[in-house]
Amino acid sequence: MNENFTPAQQKLFQVLDKINSSPFREELMTEGHEALDEAVAENQRLQDSIHQASTAMRNARQCNQGETAGQ
């Protein structure tokens, strides 16, 4: 599996491969939904982290501009 994929993406691809080649589609559909839910949750965590980092950078820039203006 490609190391550029996240663990959630790798799991999703594994599940999709199982579904594609298995007669047990009902059980695997449930597993697929769980993998999708995990991928969505991981994506949300990443988006939250990006937002927090962006906010921290904006705050640092504003503080730096305030210090520069006060000199």
Secondary structure, DSSP 8 states (H G I E B T S, - for coil): --TTS-HHHHHHHHHHHHHHH-S-HHHHHHHHHHHHHHHHHHHHHHHHHHHHHHHHHHHHHHHHHHHHHH-
